[in-house]
Amino acid sequence: MSVFLSPNVNATVHNPTDTDMTALPPTRLKKGIRLRIALVGLLLCLALQGLRAQGDRPIRLELPADKYSSELQCAICDTLGLCLIYPTFDIDTPVAHIDHYDVNLMPLEQHTLRLPVNYIYVASTYHAGDLFVLYQEKIKKKKTPSGVLLHVRPGSSLIDTLHIRNLPVNDITRFTCCSNTLLFTSPTGRESSNLFYLSIHQPIVHGLFLKDAPEYSIDDFIADTVNQRIFVCANLASNSKDNVIWLCESNMSGEIQRIIDLPDTGIYRFQNARITLFEDERLFIAGTYQMRKSSPYNTATGVYALLYKDGTFTEPELHPYEPSAAGKVEVLYLPGRLFRDSMHVALVTESFYPEYRYSTTYSYGVPTTEPIFMGYRFISADVRLFDADGHLAGTYDFPFDNMLVTNLTTHLRVAFSPGQILFYHILNQSLITMLTDDELNVIDPIRSVEIFPQENRNTPMVYTTALYPWYKNYYLLSGYRFRNTGSTRNRNAVFFLNKLKYQ
């Protein structure tokens, strides 16, 4: 059992005051109005195999939301540290702030830029020394909004801007960068979406165009930066038993070079697809499958996997699920993402069922029973480990102990290190971890560690947290803490960052 404590430190923050400037100059954080930022000690009770901070001292940064914003965003920049992105407002004009911190959460510089009225943050991504931050005009959806792209080089005083004329109207998701092209997805209908391409040198957004195609959604995409092409899995009629998944190859501008159907297995259909690219240019594709006669659409029979290269697929391998332990409850499956290193690929699918309680009311003596939705009861995460040839190398069923959540999303994450695989997720205010070798034999069993101690029993603290891989075996824990007093969250909210190390 170990206890770690970190000290309090002073930091400086530059506050822009010139209301006549469109672009405010980036400044080093040496002078200006000083704001005390508390690095509050975090007491972690961990076992020998657990998450620890660098040098056995948890490094924690806390930022009061009333001094910064309730809309803080964190962009992880590998060994260059991280950037915090947030707005302030000068009268009605928003000012974008991008604060750069090093890997020890110490402030380095701040970039500021005045934005047009009604512009809001929508997405950011970091790639190979460059940070891209996208802002979108907040307007009625009948009009095509414009946007502003900020290009920041952490560690440099330079910041470039690109004004964009035709951003999609709907939400922008999966914002990522490859070479000089930004890629993102956006809904195009109730159950459809598309992939969009934006060159960092051109102000025009281009969508993937599949001629004469019915409505489709984007399951996954990945860039081949060596050959300057994008692989896209487009799912046609994804909520139908007759769906087809197309593998599309495009150039970096979105122009289609090849379209090919994923193999037809006859009585089975592929429900979704996740892809990753090996160094030898082979594409690994995996997802869930079901019998075409099954219902409802998101039940699954098992997991499939295959390889692709130069227009040719290998024979799909089908790996059925074990019978569910949920008894008569119909279990649904949620596909996660692929996790990989140079030797293995892990696909995680999570099983769950919607849970209800029933309320009976009486009217003139006649009872009426109505279901009340309680949330999604997650049962377990099915982990399938594949080798570099696409063959199944191991299976593990990671149990979720009494996990009831209100939002439908995947939870379990996988991280690889030489000879070891770390499984982790956050449940309420606990960090759940398990360590295996690279054949999924358990080395350190499932452990549950309370992330935060009870700071004030008379005024309970509430946390919203997320854990992200940072660099090497370091992780970043971020979120909000606020007093559960019934008042508004923004009044008491504090945004925190914790640097943790797994050892």
Secondary structure, DSSP 8 states (H G I E B T S, - for coil): -B--------EE------TT-SS---EETTSS-EE----------B-SSSEE-GGG--EEEEEETTTS-TT-EEEE-GGG-EEEEEEEEETTEEEEEEEEE-TTS-EEEEEEEE--TTEEEEEEEEETTEEEEEEEE---TTS---EEEEEE-TTSS-EEEEEES---SS--EEEEEETTEEEEEEESSSS-EEEEEEETT-S-EEE---TT--SEEEEEEEEETTTTEEEEEEEETTTSTT-EEEEEEEETT--EEEEEE----SSEEE---EEEE-TTS-EEEEEEEEETT-SSTT---EEEEEEEETTEE---EEEE----SSTTS--EEEEEEEEE-SSEEEEEEEEEEEEEEEEEEEETTEEEEEEEEEEEEEEEEEEEEEETTS-EEEEEEEEEEEEEESS-----EEEEETTEEEEEEEETTEEEEEEEETT--EEEEEEEEESS--S-SSS-EEEEEEEEE-STTEEEEEEEEEE-SSS-HHHH-EEEEEEEEE-
